[in-house]
Amino acid sequence: MLIENLIEMLKTISYYRDCKITHTFSQNHLPVAMVCYLPQINSYQVTFFESGAVELYSQEETAAIAINGVLNKELEESH
């Protein structure tokens, strides 16, 4: 997935801050990461399923880079 597409998706999630929107990213039908926006702290919460890590990102760009990294890692491991 392109970083620009991830950034736009994250902006959409934060735009609808009055709703609880969670997006799960999958590879080979298995979840690898989940993101939601936390308006009370103006941050994106990204959960990485493989490691169990939960990270907070205040900017779309850094959240998108982290999500893209795990998606690319999973893609490389599946080939």
N, C-alpha and C positions, 0 to 999 in steps of 0.2 A: 504494500500500500504506500502511496506517495505521502511524504511528510506534509505537503500542502493540503492533501485531503484529510489527513488526521487533524491538522490544525483547524480546518473549517468545521469538522465534526465536533471538536472540543468547544469551539466558539458557539456552536448551536446548543450544545448541552448547557453552557453557562448562560446563554441568552434566556433559556427557559428555567431560570433558577427557582421559580416558584413550584416547579414540578420536580419530582425525584426521578431523574433519568439515569439509568445505568446501561452501559454498553459493554458487552462481552465480546472479546476477540478470540477466534478459534482457528486452529490449524488441524486439518484432518479430523474434523468433527469433535475435537477436544479443546476445551477452553484453556487459553494461555494467559490472558490478562482481562481485567475488568476495570472500567473507569466510571467514576461519577463525579459530579461537581458539588462541593461543599460551600454554599453561599455564605455561611456564617464566618468562614475564615478565608473566603475568596481563593480557594485552592481546588485542584483536581486530586482526587484520591485514586491511585492506581494500585490494584492488587495483582500480584504476579503469582499465578497458581502453582507453578513448579517449585518455587522457593518459599512460597507463603508470605513473602515480603509485602508490606503495605507502605507505599511511598506517597508523599504529598508534594505537589508541584504547583507553584503560584503562577506559572506562565504556560500558555498553550504550547509554545515551542519546546520547552524542556519535557513536558509530558508526552508530546508527540514523538520526540526523539527516543524516549525510554520505551514507549509502546512499539515503535518501529523496530527498535533493537531486539526486543523479545520476539516479534513476529519474524524478523529475518533470521534469528537464531533457530527458531523452530522450523522454518522453511529449509535452512541449510541441513539441519539434522535429519529431515525426512527424505533427503535425496541421497 
